[in-house]
Amino acid sequence: MRGLPHLKELVKLHENDPFALVGIATDPELPEYLTKARGAGVTWRNAWAGGTMGTWPVSWGVQRYPTVYVLDAQGVVRFVDVRGEALSRAVQTLLDEMRAPKPSPPR
């Protein structure tokens, strides 16, 4: 919950960019999670795993919470456990890569 203010800023800053923030909630009870998320002002997509042994935490090998994965446009994990300004830089790096002109193939 400590990182929520920064995540809110990131979502607002990149609202017109090809950027998505997706959360995976491991709270054991869905109604309690929904109440907490609404109260905290979470506006981005979230999935509910129903606990730390849910499908997503187990298949991604999550060992601690929160864990942050930053994926590029091809779905490749490029950064792990970056937060705050490091997360902002990671997102900006990937957006810059997407926008960079692609080299022409050799003739």
Biopython code that builds the backbone (N, CA, C, O; Angstrom):
import numpy as np
from Bio.PDB.StructureBuilder import StructureBuilder

atoms = [
    (1, "MET", "N", (0.814, -1.193, 0.000)),
    (1, "MET", "CA", (0.000, 0.000, 0.000)),
    (1, "MET", "C", (0.862, 1.263, 0.000)),
    (1, "MET", "O", (0.411, 2.331, -0.416)),
    (2, "ARG", "N", (2.096, 1.134, 0.466)),
    (2, "ARG", "CA", (2.998, 2.280, 0.517)),
    (2, "ARG", "C", (3.266, 2.870, -0.860)),
    (2, "ARG", "O", (3.423, 4.082, -1.005)),
    (3, "GLY", "N", (3.316, 2.009, -1.868)),
    (3, "GLY", "CA", (3.641, 2.458, -3.216)),
    (3, "GLY", "C", (2.461, 2.971, -4.013)),
    (3, "GLY", "O", (2.640, 3.408, -5.150)),
    (4, "LEU", "N", (1.261, 2.932, -3.460)),
    (4, "LEU", "CA", (0.074, 3.336, -4.212)),
    (4, "LEU", "C", (0.127, 4.758, -4.743)),
    (4, "LEU", "O", (-0.241, 4.975, -5.898)),
    (5, "PRO", "N", (0.566, 5.738, -3.962)),
    (5, "PRO", "CA", (0.598, 7.095, -4.531)),
    (5, "PRO", "C", (1.428, 7.175, -5.808)),
    (5, "PRO", "O", (1.030, 7.845, -6.761)),
    (6, "HIS", "N", (2.564, 6.508, -5.839)),
    (6, "HIS", "CA", (3.403, 6.541, -7.037)),
    (6, "HIS", "C", (2.730, 5.817, -8.199)),
    (6, "HIS", "O", (2.801, 6.274, -9.340)),
    (7, "LEU", "N", (2.081, 4.696, -7.919)),
    (7, "LEU", "CA", (1.385, 3.970, -8.980)),
    (7, "LEU", "C", (0.256, 4.822, -9.566)),
    (7, "LEU", "O", (0.041, 4.821, -10.779)),
    (8, "LYS", "N", (-0.455, 5.540, -8.719)),
    (8, "LYS", "CA", (-1.516, 6.436, -9.202)),
    (8, "LYS", "C", (-0.933, 7.501, -10.122)),
    (8, "LYS", "O", (-1.502, 7.793, -11.174)),
    (9, "GLU", "N", (0.202, 8.083, -9.730)),
    (9, "GLU", "CA", (0.875, 9.092, -10.567)),
    (9, "GLU", "C", (1.293, 8.493, -11.901)),
    (9, "GLU", "O", (1.122, 9.122, -12.945)),
    (10, "LEU", "N", (1.832, 7.297, -11.874)),
    (10, "LEU", "CA", (2.298, 6.623, -13.094)),
    (10, "LEU", "C", (1.131, 6.372, -14.050)),
    (10, "LEU", "O", (1.253, 6.600, -15.254)),
    (11, "VAL", "N", (0.021, 5.913, -13.526)),
    (11, "VAL", "CA", (-1.168, 5.659, -14.349)),
    (11, "VAL", "C", (-1.651, 6.964, -14.974)),
    (11, "VAL", "O", (-1.981, 6.994, -16.160)),
    (12, "LYS", "N", (-1.695, 8.036, -14.196)),
    (12, "LYS", "CA", (-2.149, 9.334, -14.715)),
    (12, "LYS", "C", (-1.171, 9.864, -15.761)),
    (12, "LYS", "O", (-1.593, 10.328, -16.820)),
    (13, "LEU", "N", (0.114, 9.803, -15.480)),
    (13, "LEU", "CA", (1.142, 10.304, -16.397)),
    (13, "LEU", "C", (1.086, 9.604, -17.748)),
    (13, "LEU", "O", (1.294, 10.239, -18.782)),
    (14, "HIS", "N", (0.811, 8.320, -17.752)),
    (14, "HIS", "CA", (0.846, 7.535, -18.986)),
    (14, "HIS", "C", (-0.539, 7.140, -19.496)),
    (14, "HIS", "O", (-0.683, 6.151, -20.215)),
    (15, "GLU", "N", (-1.552, 7.913, -19.123)),
    (15, "GLU", "CA", (-2.919, 7.563, -19.528)),
    (15, "GLU", "C", (-3.116, 7.581, -21.039)),
    (15, "GLU", "O", (-4.025, 6.918, -21.537)),
    (16, "ASN", "N", (-2.298, 8.315, -21.781)),
    (16, "ASN", "CA", (-2.419, 8.372, -23.240)),
    (16, "ASN", "C", (-1.315, 7.609, -23.957)),
    (16, "ASN", "O", (-1.156, 7.726, -25.172)),
    (17, "ASP", "N", (-0.559, 6.830, -23.202)),
    (17, "ASP", "CA", (0.533, 6.035, -23.763)),
    (17, "ASP", "C", (0.116, 4.568, -23.861)),
    (17, "ASP", "O", (-0.854, 4.150, -23.229)),
    (18, "PRO", "N", (0.852, 3.786, -24.657)),
    (18, "PRO", "CA", (0.592, 2.342, -24.701)),
    (18, "PRO", "C", (1.171, 1.691, -23.440)),
    (18, "PRO", "O", (2.210, 1.032, -23.480)),
    (19, "PHE", "N", (0.483, 1.891, -22.343)),
    (19, "PHE", "CA", (0.938, 1.481, -21.013)),
    (19, "PHE", "C", (-0.240, 0.887, -20.261)),
    (19, "PHE", "O", (-1.350, 1.414, -20.334)),
    (20, "ALA", "N", (-0.016, -0.184, -19.551)),
    (20, "ALA", "CA", (-1.053, -0.760, -18.700)),
    (20, "ALA", "C", (-0.428, -1.211, -17.390)),
    (20, "ALA", "O", (0.640, -1.823, -17.366)),
    (21, "LEU", "N", (-1.105, -0.900, -16.323)),
    (21, "LEU", "CA", (-0.725, -1.384, -15.006)),
    (21, "LEU", "C", (-1.775, -2.425, -14.631)),
    (21, "LEU", "O", (-2.976, -2.164, -14.700)),
    (22, "VAL", "N", (-1.312, -3.597, -14.236)),
    (22, "VAL", "CA", (-2.225, -4.672, -13.852)),
    (22, "VAL", "C", (-1.777, -5.188, -12.494)),
    (22, "VAL", "O", (-0.610, -5.527, -12.300)),
    (23, "GLY", "N", (-2.702, -5.245, -11.569)),
    (23, "GLY", "CA", (-2.401, -5.764, -10.242)),
    (23, "GLY", "C", (-2.959, -7.168, -10.078)),
    (23, "GLY", "O", (-3.955, -7.530, -10.704)),
    (24, "ILE", "N", (-2.315, -7.944, -9.240)),
    (24, "ILE", "CA", (-2.823, -9.266, -8.873)),
    (24, "ILE", "C", (-2.985, -9.243, -7.355)),
    (24, "ILE", "O", (-2.002, -9.167, -6.618)),
    (25, "ALA", "N", (-4.212, -9.308, -6.906)),
    (25, "ALA", "CA", (-4.498, -9.250, -5.474)),
    (25, "ALA", "C", (-4.492, -10.640, -4.867)),
    (25, "ALA", "O", (-5.092, -11.565, -5.415)),
    (26, "THR", "N", (-3.823, -10.789, -3.748)),
    (26, "THR", "CA", (-3.750, -12.088, -3.087)),
    (26, "THR", "C", (-4.549, -12.111, -1.784)),
    (26, "THR", "O", (-4.442, -13.057, -1.004)),
    (27, "ASP", "N", (-5.337, -11.082, -1.556)),
    (27, "ASP", "CA", (-6.187, -11.070, -0.363)),
    (27, "ASP", "C", (-7.068, -12.322, -0.364)),
    (27, "ASP", "O", (-7.546, -12.734, -1.420)),
    (28, "PRO", "N", (-7.285, -12.926, 0.791)),
    (28, "PRO", "CA", (-8.060, -14.162, 0.815)),
    (28, "PRO", "C", (-9.546, -13.979, 0.495)),
    (28, "PRO", "O", (-10.182, -14.899, -0.021)),
    (29, "GLU", "N", (-10.099, -12.816, 0.790)),
    (29, "GLU", "CA", (-11.528, -12.585, 0.582)),
    (29, "GLU", "C", (-11.748, -11.487, -0.443)),
    (29, "GLU", "O", (-11.274, -10.366, -0.259)),
    (30, "LEU", "N", (-12.458, -11.791, -1.515)),
    (30, "LEU", "CA", (-12.704, -10.822, -2.583)),
    (30, "LEU", "C", (-13.444, -9.574, -2.105)),
    (30, "LEU", "O", (-13.010, -8.472, -2.441)),
    (31, "PRO", "N", (-14.529, -9.679, -1.344)),
    (31, "PRO", "CA", (-15.229, -8.457, -0.924)),
    (31, "PRO", "C", (-14.339, -7.503, -0.122)),
    (31, "PRO", "O", (-14.405, -6.287, -0.300)),
    (32, "GLU", "N", (-13.514, -8.058, 0.754)),
    (32, "GLU", "CA", (-12.600, -7.219, 1.543)),
    (32, "GLU", "C", (-11.584, -6.540, 0.639)),
    (32, "GLU", "O", (-11.284, -5.358, 0.810)),
    (33, "TYR", "N", (-11.056, -7.285, -0.320)),
    (33, "TYR", "CA", (-10.098, -6.690, -1.261)),
    (33, "TYR", "C", (-10.748, -5.551, -2.038)),
    (33, "TYR", "O", (-10.164, -4.474, -2.164)),
    (34, "LEU", "N", (-11.948, -5.780, -2.559)),
    (34, "LEU", "CA", (-12.624, -4.750, -3.347)),
    (34, "LEU", "C", (-12.856, -3.487, -2.528)),
    (34, "LEU", "O", (-12.683, -2.379, -3.034)),
    (35, "THR", "N", (-13.239, -3.644, -1.287)),
    (35, "THR", "CA", (-13.446, -2.494, -0.405)),
    (35, "THR", "C", (-12.137, -1.734, -0.196)),
    (35, "THR", "O", (-12.105, -0.507, -0.281)),
    (36, "LYS", "N", (-11.060, -2.471, 0.077)),
    (36, "LYS", "CA", (-9.749, -1.832, 0.273)),
    (36, "LYS", "C", (-9.285, -1.121, -0.991)),
    (36, "LYS", "O", (-8.805, 0.011, -0.925)),
    (37, "ALA", "N", (-9.424, -1.770, -2.131)),
    (37, "ALA", "CA", (-8.952, -1.187, -3.396)),
    (37, "ALA", "C", (-9.730, 0.081, -3.723)),
    (37, "ALA", "O", (-9.133, 1.095, -4.083)),
    (38, "ARG", "N", (-11.030, 0.038, -3.606)),
    (38, "ARG", "CA", (-11.842, 1.235, -3.871)),
    (38, "ARG", "C", (-11.461, 2.352, -2.912)),
    (38, "ARG", "O", (-11.299, 3.502, -3.322)),
    (39, "GLY", "N", (-11.320, 2.016, -1.644)),
    (39, "GLY", "CA", (-10.956, 3.008, -0.634)),
    (39, "GLY", "C", (-9.597, 3.631, -0.880)),
    (39, "GLY", "O", (-9.369, 4.791, -0.535)),
    (40, "ALA", "N", (-8.698, 2.873, -1.471)),
    (40, "ALA", "CA", (-7.341, 3.360, -1.750)),
    (40, "ALA", "C", (-7.259, 4.106, -3.083)),
    (40, "ALA", "O", (-6.220, 4.679, -3.409)),
    (41, "GLY", "N", (-8.349, 4.102, -3.854)),
    (41, "GLY", "CA", (-8.345, 4.811, -5.132)),
    (41, "GLY", "C", (-7.690, 4.056, -6.270)),
    (41, "GLY", "O", (-7.193, 4.673, -7.212)),
    (42, "VAL", "N", (-7.679, 2.731, -6.202)),
    (42, "VAL", "CA", (-7.110, 1.914, -7.278)),
    (42, "VAL", "C", (-8.059, 1.976, -8.477)),
    (42, "VAL", "O", (-9.231, 1.614, -8.374)),
    (43, "THR", "N", (-7.537, 2.438, -9.608)),
    (43, "THR", "CA", (-8.365, 2.592, -10.810)),
    (43, "THR", "C", (-7.923, 1.673, -11.950)),
    (43, "THR", "O", (-8.607, 1.581, -12.969)),
    (44, "TRP", "N", (-6.810, 1.010, -11.790)),
    (44, "TRP", "CA", (-6.292, 0.168, -12.867)),
    (44, "TRP", "C", (-6.822, -1.259, -12.722)),
    (44, "TRP", "O", (-7.395, -1.641, -11.701)),
    (45, "ARG", "N", (-6.604, -2.028, -13.794)),
    (45, "ARG", "CA", (-7.076, -3.421, -13.817)),
    (45, "ARG", "C", (-6.413, -4.238, -12.717)),
    (45, "ARG", "O", (-5.228, -4.080, -12.422)),
    (46, "ASN", "N", (-7.200, -5.098, -12.130)),
    (46, "ASN", "CA", (-6.702, -6.010, -11.106)),
    (46, "ASN", "C", (-7.378, -7.355, -11.274)),
    (46, "ASN", "O", (-8.537, -7.443, -11.679)),
    (47, "ALA", "N", (-6.642, -8.386, -10.959)),
    (47, "ALA", "CA", (-7.193, -9.729, -10.908)),
    (47, "ALA", "C", (-7.069, -10.199, -9.466)),
    (47, "ALA", "O", (-6.174, -9.765, -8.741)),
    (48, "TRP", "N", (-7.934, -11.050, -9.069)),
    (48, "TRP", "CA", (-7.929, -11.560, -7.702)),
    (48, "TRP", "C", (-7.471, -13.010, -7.723)),
    (48, "TRP", "O", (-8.086, -13.845, -8.386)),
    (49, "ALA", "N", (-6.401, -13.315, -7.004)),
    (49, "ALA", "CA", (-5.839, -14.665, -6.973)),
    (49, "ALA", "C", (-6.386, -15.501, -5.821)),
    (49, "ALA", "O", (-6.219, -16.721, -5.808)),
    (50, "GLY", "N", (-7.041, -14.854, -4.847)),
    (50, "GLY", "CA", (-7.639, -15.598, -3.739)),
    (50, "GLY", "C", (-6.648, -16.102, -2.711)),
    (50, "GLY", "O", (-6.989, -16.965, -1.903)),
    (51, "GLY", "N", (-5.450, -15.594, -2.722)),
    (51, "GLY", "CA", (-4.431, -16.009, -1.756)),
    (51, "GLY", "C", (-3.079, -16.141, -2.422)),
    (51, "GLY", "O", (-2.966, -16.088, -3.647)),
    (52, "THR", "N", (-2.069, -16.311, -1.618)),
    (52, "THR", "CA", (-0.707, -16.387, -2.150)),
    (52, "THR", "C", (-0.424, -17.705, -2.870)),
    (52, "THR", "O", (0.599, -17.834, -3.542)),
    (53, "MET", "N", (-1.304, -18.664, -2.739)),
    (53, "MET", "CA", (-1.134, -19.933, -3.443)),
    (53, "MET", "C", (-2.033, -20.003, -4.680)),
    (53, "MET", "O", (-2.257, -21.082, -5.230)),
    (54, "GLY", "N", (-2.549, -18.845, -5.115)),
    (54, "GLY", "CA", (-3.374, -18.798, -6.315)),
    (54, "GLY", "C", (-2.556, -19.076, -7.563)),
    (54, "GLY", "O", (-1.330, -19.172, -7.510)),
    (55, "THR", "N", (-3.244, -19.203, -8.680)),
    (55, "THR", "CA", (-2.613, -19.567, -9.948)),
    (55, "THR", "C", (-1.494, -18.611, -10.335)),
    (55, "THR", "O", (-0.391, -19.057, -10.655)),
    (56, "TRP", "N", (-1.753, -17.300, -10.314)),
    (56, "TRP", "CA", (-0.731, -16.352, -10.777)),
    (56, "TRP", "C", (0.483, -16.297, -9.864)),
    (56, "TRP", "O", (1.605, -16.401, -10.360)),
    (57, "PRO", "N", (0.318, -16.139, -8.551)),
    (57, "PRO", "CA", (1.532, -16.099, -7.723)),
    (57, "PRO", "C", (2.377, -17.360, -7.838)),
    (57, "PRO", "O", (3.606, -17.290, -7.850)),
    (58, "VAL", "N", (1.723, -18.509, -7.921)),
    (58, "VAL", "CA", (2.467, -19.771, -8.002)),
    (58, "VAL", "C", (3.158, -19.895, -9.357)),
    (58, "VAL", "O", (4.344, -20.221, -9.417)),
    (59, "SER", "N", (2.426, -19.639, -10.451)),
    (59, "SER", "CA", (3.023, -19.828, -11.779)),
    (59, "SER", "C", (4.129, -18.822, -12.070)),
    (59, "SER", "O", (5.037, -19.119, -12.847)),
    (60, "TRP", "N", (4.074, -17.637, -11.462)),
    (60, "TRP", "CA", (5.121, -16.636, -11.666)),
    (60, "TRP", "C", (6.235, -16.755, -10.630)),
    (60, "TRP", "O", (7.214, -16.011, -10.692)),
    (61, "GLY", "N", (6.102, -17.672, -9.686)),
    (61, "GLY", "CA", (7.155, -17.895, -8.695)),
    (61, "GLY", "C", (7.325, -16.756, -7.708)),
    (61, "GLY", "O", (8.437, -16.495, -7.250)),
    (62, "VAL", "N", (6.244, -16.080, -7.375)),
    (62, "VAL", "CA", (6.323, -14.947, -6.443)),
    (62, "VAL", "C", (6.712, -15.456, -5.064)),
    (62, "VAL", "O", (6.107, -16.392, -4.542)),
    (63, "GLN", "N", (7.736, -14.825, -4.476)),
    (63, "GLN", "CA", (8.244, -15.217, -3.166)),
    (63, "GLN", "C", (7.968, -14.172, -2.093)),
    (63, "GLN", "O", (7.937, -14.496, -0.906)),
    (64, "ARG", "N", (7.764, -12.898, -2.506)),
    (64, "ARG", "CA", (7.518, -11.821, -1.539)),
    (64, "ARG", "C", (6.545, -10.821, -2.152)),
    (64, "ARG", "O", (6.343, -10.773, -3.365)),
    (65, "TYR", "N", (5.955, -10.032, -1.272)),
    (65, "TYR", "CA", (4.915, -9.099, -1.704)),
    (65, "TYR", "C", (5.230, -7.695, -1.229)),
    (65, "TYR", "O", (5.645, -7.503, -0.086)),
    (66, "PRO", "N", (5.036, -6.715, -2.092)),
    (66, "PRO", "CA", (4.668, -6.874, -3.489)),
    (66, "PRO", "C", (5.868, -7.254, -4.345)),
    (66, "PRO", "O", (7.009, -6.936, -4.011)),
    (67, "THR", "N", (5.600, -7.929, -5.439)),
    (67, "THR", "CA", (6.591, -8.211, -6.464)),
    (67, "THR", "C", (6.149, -7.449, -7.701)),
    (67, "THR", "O", (4.966, -7.444, -8.045)),
    (68, "VAL", "N", (7.097, -6.806, -8.370)),
    (68, "VAL", "CA", (6.779, -5.992, -9.548)),
    (68, "VAL", "C", (7.503, -6.571, -10.752)),
    (68, "VAL", "O", (8.717, -6.775, -10.724)),
    (69, "TYR", "N", (6.736, -6.835, -11.821)),
    (69, "TYR", "CA", (7.303, -7.262, -13.093)),
    (69, "TYR", "C", (6.946, -6.200, -14.125)),
    (69, "TYR", "O", (5.793, -5.780, -14.213)),
    (70, "VAL", "N", (7.925, -5.769, -14.900)),
    (70, "VAL", "CA", (7.671, -4.812, -15.982)),
    (70, "VAL", "C", (7.966, -5.540, -17.287)),
    (70, "VAL", "O", (9.088, -5.980, -17.539)),
    (71, "LEU", "N", (6.923, -5.654, -18.111)),
    (71, "LEU", "CA", (7.026, -6.358, -19.382)),
    (71, "LEU", "C", (7.084, -5.368, -20.528)),
    (71, "LEU", "O", (6.479, -4.298, -20.466)),
    (72, "ASP", "N", (7.815, -5.728, -21.575)),
    (72, "ASP", "CA", (7.882, -4.868, -22.752)),
    (72, "ASP", "C", (6.712, -5.176, -23.688)),
    (72, "ASP", "O", (5.840, -5.985, -23.370)),
    (73, "ALA", "N", (6.712, -4.523, -24.831)),
    (73, "ALA", "CA", (5.608, -4.654, -25.782)),
    (73, "ALA", "C", (5.468, -6.082, -26.324)),
    (73, "ALA", "O", (4.400, -6.450, -26.814)),
    (74, "GLN", "N", (6.521, -6.883, -26.243)),
    (74, "GLN", "CA", (6.461, -8.269, -26.716)),
    (74, "GLN", "C", (6.109, -9.238, -25.581)),
    (74, "GLN", "O", (6.055, -10.449, -25.795)),
    (75, "GLY", "N", (5.872, -8.711, -24.381)),
    (75, "GLY", "CA", (5.524, -9.555, -23.240)),
    (75, "GLY", "C", (6.716, -10.164, -22.540)),
    (75, "GLY", "O", (6.562, -11.106, -21.762)),
    (76, "VAL", "N", (7.905, -9.644, -22.800)),
    (76, "VAL", "CA", (9.128, -10.145, -22.176)),
    (76, "VAL", "C", (9.358, -9.382, -20.870)),
    (76, "VAL", "O", (9.307, -8.153, -20.853)),
    (77, "VAL", "N", (9.610, -10.106, -19.784)),
    (77, "VAL", "CA", (9.918, -9.463, -18.510)),
    (77, "VAL", "C", (11.274, -8.782, -18.635)),
    (77, "VAL", "O", (12.285, -9.440, -18.879)),
    (78, "ARG", "N", (11.291, -7.471, -18.467)),
    (78, "ARG", "CA", (12.533, -6.709, -18.603)),
    (78, "ARG", "C", (13.055, -6.158, -17.281)),
    (78, "ARG", "O", (14.256, -5.925, -17.139)),
    (79, "PHE", "N", (12.175, -5.950, -16.323)),
    (79, "PHE", "CA", (12.569, -5.421, -15.022)),
    (79, "PHE", "C", (11.785, -6.163, -13.946)),
    (79, "PHE", "O", (10.614, -6.493, -14.130)),
    (80, "VAL", "N", (12.448, -6.421, -12.819)),
    (80, "VAL", "CA", (11.797, -7.099, -11.697)),
    (80, "VAL", "C", (12.073, -6.306, -10.427)),
    (80, "VAL", "O", (13.197, -5.880, -10.161)),
    (81, "ASP", "N", (11.002, -6.123, -9.652)),
    (81, "ASP", "CA", (11.077, -5.459, -8.341)),
    (81, "ASP", "C", (11.638, -4.048, -8.376)),
    (81, "ASP", "O", (12.387, -3.647, -7.485)),
    (82, "VAL", "N", (11.277, -3.300, -9.405)),
    (82, "VAL", "CA", (11.612, -1.879, -9.429)),
    (82, "VAL", "C", (10.435, -1.113, -8.826)),
    (82, "VAL", "O", (9.275, -1.462, -9.046)),
    (83, "ARG", "N", (10.746, -0.083, -8.076)),
    (83, "ARG", "CA", (9.707, 0.710, -7.423)),
    (83, "ARG", "C", (10.069, 2.187, -7.499)),
    (83, "ARG", "O", (11.213, 2.543, -7.783)),
    (84, "GLY", "N", (9.096, 3.029, -7.245)),
    (84, "GLY", "CA", (9.338, 4.463, -7.194)),
    (84, "GLY", "C", (9.924, 4.971, -8.501)),
    (84, "GLY", "O", (9.456, 4.625, -9.586)),
    (85, "GLU", "N", (10.948, 5.793, -8.380)),
    (85, "GLU", "CA", (11.561, 6.394, -9.571)),
    (85, "GLU", "C", (12.185, 5.353, -10.491)),
    (85, "GLU", "O", (12.214, 5.547, -11.706)),
    (86, "ALA", "N", (12.684, 4.260, -9.937)),
    (86, "ALA", "CA", (13.247, 3.197, -10.783)),
    (86, "ALA", "C", (12.150, 2.588, -11.660)),
    (86, "ALA", "O", (12.406, 2.235, -12.811)),
    (87, "LEU", "N", (10.956, 2.466, -11.136)),
    (87, "LEU", "CA", (9.831, 1.965, -11.924)),
    (87, "LEU", "C", (9.474, 2.964, -13.020)),
    (87, "LEU", "O", (9.230, 2.580, -14.164)),
    (88, "SER", "N", (9.444, 4.236, -12.667)),
    (88, "SER", "CA", (9.162, 5.272, -13.676)),
    (88, "SER", "C", (10.181, 5.229, -14.803)),
    (88, "SER", "O", (9.818, 5.330, -15.975)),
    (89, "ARG", "N", (11.452, 5.080, -14.457)),
    (89, "ARG", "CA", (12.511, 5.014, -15.481)),
    (89, "ARG", "C", (12.359, 3.764, -16.344)),
    (89, "ARG", "O", (12.567, 3.816, -17.556)),
    (90, "ALA", "N", (12.000, 2.647, -15.729)),
    (90, "ALA", "CA", (11.815, 1.407, -16.491)),
    (90, "ALA", "C", (10.689, 1.573, -17.510)),
    (90, "ALA", "O", (10.837, 1.196, -18.672)),
    (91, "VAL", "N", (9.570, 2.134, -17.073)),
    (91, "VAL", "CA", (8.440, 2.352, -17.983)),
    (91, "VAL", "C", (8.843, 3.296, -19.106)),
    (91, "VAL", "O", (8.544, 3.039, -20.272)),
    (92, "GLN", "N", (9.521, 4.387, -18.762)),
    (92, "GLN", "CA", (9.918, 5.356, -19.781)),
    (92, "GLN", "C", (10.909, 4.752, -20.766)),
    (92, "GLN", "O", (10.849, 5.038, -21.961)),
    (93, "THR", "N", (11.816, 3.922, -20.276)),
    (93, "THR", "CA", (12.776, 3.241, -21.155)),
    (93, "THR", "C", (12.053, 2.408, -22.204)),
    (93, "THR", "O", (12.393, 2.450, -23.386)),
    (94, "LEU", "N", (11.054, 1.653, -21.763)),
    (94, "LEU", "CA", (10.333, 0.790, -22.699)),
    (94, "LEU", "C", (9.466, 1.601, -23.662)),
    (94, "LEU", "O", (9.346, 1.240, -24.832)),
    (95, "LEU", "N", (8.868, 2.681, -23.191)),
    (95, "LEU", "CA", (8.094, 3.542, -24.093)),
    (95, "LEU", "C", (9.012, 4.188, -25.130)),
    (95, "LEU", "O", (8.663, 4.278, -26.306)),
    (96, "ASP", "N", (10.190, 4.637, -24.685)),
    (96, "ASP", "CA", (11.158, 5.231, -25.624)),
    (96, "ASP", "C", (11.598, 4.207, -26.667)),
    (96, "ASP", "O", (11.728, 4.543, -27.844)),
    (97, "GLU", "N", (11.826, 2.968, -26.250)),
    (97, "GLU", "CA", (12.209, 1.916, -27.205)),
    (97, "GLU", "C", (11.115, 1.702, -28.245)),
    (97, "GLU", "O", (11.401, 1.524, -29.429)),
    (98, "MET", "N", (9.867, 1.719, -27.799)),
    (98, "MET", "CA", (8.755, 1.516, -28.729)),
    (98, "MET", "C", (8.673, 2.637, -29.758)),
    (98, "MET", "O", (8.329, 2.407, -30.918)),
    (99, "ARG", "N", (8.992, 3.845, -29.322)),
    (99, "ARG", "CA", (8.848, 5.024, -30.189)),
    (99, "ARG", "C", (10.066, 5.273, -31.071)),
    (99, "ARG", "O", (10.002, 6.055, -32.019)),
    (100, "ALA", "N", (11.167, 4.610, -30.760)),
    (100, "ALA", "CA", (12.401, 4.839, -31.524)),
    (100, "ALA", "C", (12.215, 4.377, -32.961)),
    (100, "ALA", "O", (11.579, 3.353, -33.210)),
    (101, "PRO", "N", (12.776, 5.139, -33.918)),
    (101, "PRO", "CA", (12.684, 4.697, -35.312)),
    (101, "PRO", "C", (13.379, 3.352, -35.487)),
    (101, "PRO", "O", (14.439, 3.098, -34.916)),
    (102, "LYS", "N", (12.773, 2.526, -36.266)),
    (102, "LYS", "CA", (13.351, 1.202, -36.536)),
    (102, "LYS", "C", (14.328, 1.330, -37.701)),
    (102, "LYS", "O", (14.030, 1.988, -38.698)),
    (103, "PRO", "N", (15.496, 0.699, -37.573)),
    (103, "PRO", "CA", (16.465, 0.776, -38.681)),
    (103, "PRO", "C", (15.918, 0.070, -39.927)),
    (103, "PRO", "O", (15.217, -0.938, -39.833)),
    (104, "SER", "N", (16.249, 0.610, -41.062)),
    (104, "SER", "CA", (15.855, -0.021, -42.325)),
    (104, "SER", "C", (16.677, -1.274, -42.538)),
    (104, "SER", "O", (17.853, -1.314, -42.179)),
    (105, "PRO", "N", (16.069, -2.299, -43.119)),
    (105, "PRO", "CA", (16.839, -3.513, -43.398)),
    (105, "PRO", "C", (17.889, -3.228, -44.471)),
    (105, "PRO", "O", (17.672, -2.402, -45.358)),
    (106, "PRO", "N", (19.021, -3.914, -44.383)),
    (106, "PRO", "CA", (20.066, -3.708, -45.405)),
    (106, "PRO", "C", (19.572, -4.136, -46.789)),
    (106, "PRO", "O", (18.736, -5.030, -46.919)),
    (107, "ARG", "N", (20.105, -3.482, -47.806)),
    (107, "ARG", "CA", (19.696, -3.794, -49.195)),
    (107, "ARG", "C", (20.668, -4.728, -49.823)),
    (107, "ARG", "O", (20.500, -5.107, -50.982)),
]
sb = StructureBuilder()
sb.init_structure("model")
sb.init_model(0)
sb.init_chain("A")
sb.init_seg("    ")
for serial, (resi, resn, name, xyz) in enumerate(atoms, 1):
    if name == "N":
        sb.init_residue(resn, " ", resi, " ")
    sb.init_atom(name, np.array(xyz, "f"), 0.0, 1.0, " ", f" {name:<3s}", serial, name[0])
structure = sb.get_structure()
